[in-house]
């Protein structure tokens, strides 16, 4: 009997013989044509005007390609082993026949003989799907030009395969060919042709397959070529037609449409426009990710939602419209992995990954956080970390040792390991944005949350043990180390006291034995890695993880003395200096592959993340903030602590003040810098505009109000500035007054100054500093004066200043206070306007003023503000500028 291997060899010989026969027939058919030299392309081209020969060539090409694609054994030899088996399968085809095949196909397509176009376009589909892509490169542009011109063919049987072929070619483009192909598509106006074809379908004159292929091709082009998105998303007729098409129940239409919307939504301005269609679009894509739809539609729906909700504004709009349904669909998608074993199938695996990716909308504060907690996100996260955990939660309370044991054993199983990075990030965002008043334990899920905290802390400690060793280079799952470390840091800083306190308690318990050696090792490693002259990605990641670990341990009271004695402040300050000098710069996305999405997005106008682009700078500032916050409570050795702080040079403090003023740094960076500066007597949020406004404080020029203290001391101020920056210092009756333009001129331009008498409890020095903050955005004060000022700031409801004076750590995600006097030009400051700027024009139809009845365009403004912001206007005012 023949062995299995002998039978396989005999079968291979049969395949080889059959393909060689088809190959000979193909060569014979090609030889019936002629070849001419094209001087433009500097190569030989096949040509033949005989229709019968063209038909024979097409049949021969099709038969040979069918033999490759139709038999699994032939495909094994011809495609899978194409490079090692080329001499056997293709023979001279790889060197001689491929250009002839492509040239013959292109010639026949360019002849545009209607009798052969359908056959030729179908052969083109086979050609690009069977032949290896490298063999097509030499004729790629010719193929794109030819197929693009046929997209508008009135023959549906021609347009559909041409669209299919183009879609395959563009989807498999190499980076080197992409630019030339996109130029070819632009030159042939391919996008306009496709849009016209889709509009034809919307009018009901084409079949479903036509719409599918055209839509898929357009989505591929838009994904690859950002400039093409603008004209498409601005085509009102097309977008309206697409909205109407979505009402069709055919799944294939919905899938193609979702893919097209996803490519359009890669343009941020287009995504904003789609979200603005509140009646149709948000409900449409939220419905698409619902569990009643097929997996393919749900997956594409999740991808579309990720594009649309990658900005905070869009996310909050959709949450306001259909937040419950959105969160329900996300949680349902995350739990799809339960339907399979650990090695879940492609459909379920993809769906859970896409759902977890969308669940990262938790990075923004909003009502959706409440929805997630209400719908049991804690149980979902725990079930994705520990297999069959639901069966183990029958007891409402478990001893701490039992919880640790369950978490350790569950994490060892590596259950859904591919989702871990997402799960840690989601947990971190949920705990940092949960709100002070939220008590997640009230829903009977105390055990779930405690187990989640336990899992995170155990993984975090295991991560520290690996990464605090300087030469640790053999970690397989190092990309999951940063997310879990970051999550523990967020849980420690959670505004929910029960989450924060339990995290610290559990971390202290887990680190009972190895905590102190671990801290010393962290300090040593930080000192070493921060001194390196150059950094690889691994070194930067190690630096980030060690820095997070050091910050977390700094929050635990048992390690504060060790930090001070080990010169922890000095280590962090030296690292900070290097970050500020741009010696070390790293973005979080560079070592978090699970966040690598939407690289081809465009027109992104979103503000930078709260942490900023240099995550190492952010974590360094956070570490120093944590040390200063915690060690400030350590009163046992204030001299030593004071010595550590004074080691920070004046140049370093000056650099921090510059960061506060600069809008190029993120809100989080500027907040932590402001906190650090409070330790040196600097409070507030300085800006260049505020600095110029501050020069007007206590000057009688343009002053219209005087604050008089009980001892007779007084300060000249400007009511317009106080009305915006500190309304508590302005009498309520003035803030509520409604005056005509004439009354404003009579009372203020003529130099009327109102006196406002203050309580005897107001300290003059504290008031001066308060006004300095109101005018210039910042102040410098000693500890004693700051205590007096804190009382006054609280009474005046200046919350940001009070927070700084009280040394409260910044709340994660809180916007940095800005110095904005715009509202002074509206109703808030209208009562205090001392000049009216009018335009040289007649009455403007439709123009009205909210303050007076004058129909000539004008503005009620304030000299003190204008002259501070514009030296030219300052000169005009002081030189006797003509006023109305």
C-alpha positions, 0 to 999 in steps of 0.5 A, a space after each residue: 500500500 502507498 503511504 499517505 506521503 506517497 499519495 500526497 506526492 502523486 496528488 501534487 504531480 497531478 496538480 502540477 500537470 493540470 496547472 502546467 496544461 492551463 499555463 501552456 494554453 494561457 501562453 498560447 492565447 497570449 502569443 496570439 497578440 502582439 507586443 509594442 514598446 511604450 516609450 512613456 513607461 519604458 516597457 513592452 505592452 501586450 495588445 490585440 484588437 481581435 475580439 475573439 482573441 481577447 475572449 480566449 485570453 480572458 478565458 485562459 486567464 480565468 481558468 488558470 486563476 481558478 485552478 489556483 484558487 479553487 483547489 486547496 492543494 493548488 492554493 497550498 503550493 501556489 499561494 501559501 508557498 508562492 516564493 519558495 515554489 514559484 519556479 514549480 507553479 508559475 515557471 516563467 509566469 513569474 518572470 514573463 507571463 505576469 506582465 503579459 497577463 496584466 497587460 492583456 487584461 488592461 488592454 481589454 478593459 481599456 478597449 471598453 468593448 461592452 461584450 467583454 467588459 463584464 468578463 474582463 472585470 470579473 477576471 480582474 477580481 480573480 487576478 488581484 485575489 489570487 496573485 501575490 501582491 508583489 507580482 502586481 506592483 509594476 502594473 498597480 497604477 495602470 490597474 487603478 487608472 483603468 478600473 477607476 474610469 469604469 466605476 461609472 459604467 452603466 453596466 452594473 455587471 462591470 461597475 460592481 467587480 471593478 469596485 471589488 477589485 479596486 477595494 482589494 488593491 487599495 486595502 492591500 497597498 504598501 506604504 511606498 505605493 499609497 501616495 501614487 495610488 491616491 494621486 491616481 484616485 484623485 486624478 480620476 475623481 474616483 470618490 466623486 464617481 462612487 458618491 454619484 453611484 451611491 446616490 443612484 442607489 438611493 434613488 432606487 435604480 440599482 441593486 443591493 450588491 451595487 450599493 455594498 461594493 461602492 460603499 465598501 470601496 468608498 469607506 476604504 478610500 476615506 480610511 486611507 486618504 483623509 483629504 477625501 473625507 471633507 467633500 464626502 461629509 459635506 455632501 448634504 444630498 449624500 448624507 441625507 440619502 445614507 440616513 434614509 438607506 439605514 432604515 432598510 433591514 438588510 444586514 449587508 447594507 447596514 454593515 457596509 453603511 456602518 463601515 462608511 460612517 466609520 471612515 467618515 467619522 475618522 474626521 473629527 469635524 465630520 464626527 461632530 457634525 454627525 453627532 449634532 443630528 440628535 434625532 437620527 444618528 446617535 440612536 442609529 449607532 447605539 442601536 447597532 451595538 445592541 445584542 439583537 444584531 449579528 456579530 459583524 454589525 455589532 463589531 462595526 457599530 462599536 468601531 464607529 462608536 469609538 470614532 464618534 466618541 473619542 472627544 469628550 464633547 461628543 461623548 457627553 452629548 450622546 450620553 445625554 441622549 441615550 446614555 442608558 442604552 449605550 452603557 447597556 450595549 457596552 456591558 453586554 458586549 464585554 460579557 460576550 466572552 462568557 459564551 466560550 472557553 478561555 480561548 474564545 472564538 474570533 467573533 466573541 473575542 473581537 466583540 469583547 475587545 471592541 466593547 472594552 475599547 469603547 468602555 474607555 469613554 470612562 476616561 471622561 467624567 460624566 453621567 455615564 459613570 453612574 450608569 456603569 455603576 448602576 448596571 454592574 460594571 464591577 461584576 463584569 470587570 471581576 468576571 473578566 479577571 477571574 474565571 467562574 467568579 460568580 459561583 464563588 460570590 455566594 457569601 456576602 462577606 469574606 475574610 481578607 485572607 480568603 479574598 487574597 487567596 481567591 484573587 491570587 488563584 484567579 489571576 494565575 489562570 490568565 483568564 482573558 489575558 488579552 483584555 487585562 490592559 483594557 480592564 485595568 484602565 476602565 477600573 482606574 477611570 471608574 474609581 477616579 471619576 466616581 465622585 465624592 458622594 458615590 458609595 458603590 457599596 450601597 448596591 450590595 457589591 462591596 465584595 466585588 469591589 474589594 476583590 477588584 481592588 485586591 486583584 489590582 494591588 496584587 498585580 501591582 506588587 508583582 509588577 513592582 517586584 519585576 521592574 524595580 530590578 535595574 537589568 530586568 529585561 525578560 518580562 513577557 507581559 511588560 505592556 500590562 504593567 503600566 495600566 495596572 500600576 496606573 489603576 492602583 495610583 488612581 484608586 489611591 487618589 479616588 474621591 470615594 473615601 471607601 475605595 481610597 482607604 481600602 486600597 491603601 489598607 490592602 496595599 499596606 497589608 500586601 507589602 507588610 514584609 517586602 514594602 521597605 526593601 521594595 521602596 529602597 530598591 525603587 529609589 535606587 532604580 529611579 536614581 540610576 535610570 534617571 541619570 542615564 544619558 540615553 533611553 530606550 523604550 524599555 528604560 522609559 517604561 521602567 522609569 514610569 512604572 517605578 515612578 508610579 510605584 514610588 508615588 503609591 508607596 509615598 501615600 502610605 504613612 509607614 514609608 514617609 520617614 524612609 522617603 525623607 531619610 533616603 533623599 526621595 525629594 532630591 531624586 524626584 526633583 532631579 528627574 523633574 529637571 531632566 523632564 523640563 529640559 526635554 532630556 526625557 520625553 515619553 507619551 503614554 501611547 508609546 508603551 500601551 498598544 491597546 490604545 493604538 487606534 484611529 491613527 488615520 484620524 484627522 481634523 482633531 481639535 480636542 484638547 490635550 489629555 489632562 495628564 499631557 503628552 509627556 507622561 513622565 513629567 506628569 508622574 514626576 510632578 504627581 510624585 513630588 506633590 504626593 511627597 510634599 502633601 504627605 511629608 508636610 503632615 510629618 511634624 517629627 523632624 521639620 528641620 530635615 524636611 525644610 532642608 530638603 525643600 530648600 535644596 530646590 533651587 530658585 531657578 527650578 521654582 522660576 521654571 515651575 512658574 513659567 509652566 503655570 503661565 504656558 498654555 502649552 502644558 496640560 491642565 494636570 501638569 499645571 495643577 500639580 505645578 501650582 500645588 508644588 509652588 504653594 510650598 514656596 509661598 506662591 498661590 494662584 494661576 498666573 497668566 500674561 493677561 492677568 499680569 497686565 491687569 494686575 498693574 491697575 490694582 489700587 490705581 485711581 485711573 478708571 477706578 469707579 469703586 473704593 473698598 473702605 475698611 473699618 480703620 479707614 484704609 481704602 483701596 481703589 478698584 474697578 467694579 467690572 473686574 470684581 463683578 467677573 472675578 470676585 462678585 462677593 466684593 460688589 454690592 448685590 444691588 449693583 450687580 442686579 441693576 439694569 440701566 440705559 445707555 444714558 444712565 451708564 454715561 451719566 454715572 460712570 463716564 463723569 467720574 462717579 466713584 462708589 464707596 463700599 464699606 467692609 466688615 471690621 473682621 476684614 484684615 487689610 493685608 489679607 484684602 490686599 493679597 486677595 485683590 492681588 489674586 483677583 487682578 493678577 491671578 496669583 500672589 506670594 504670601 507667608 504661612 501666617 498671612 496665608 492662614 488669614 487669606 484662607 478665611 477671606 477666600 472662603 467667605 468670598 467663594 474663591 474656591 480655586 484660591 481656597 483650595 491652594 491655600 488649604 493645600 488640597 491636592 488637585 482633583 484628577 480631571 479638574 480644568 485649570 482655572 483661566 483668567 477670562 474677563 469676556 463676561 465683563 463685556 456682557 450683562 455681568 459688567 454692563 452696569 460698570 461700562 465707562 465707554 461705548 465703542 460704536 461702528 461708523 455705519 448706519 442702523 444695521 437691520 436685525 442688530 440689537 443690544 442687550 443693554 440699551 435700545 441704540 440700533 447702531 452697532 456698538 459695544 459697552 466696554 471698560 477702559 481698564 480692561 481694554 488698555 491692559 490688553 492693548 497698548 494702542 488703545 491705552 495710548 488713545 485713551 490717555 491722549 484724549 480720544 473722542 468718546 461718545 
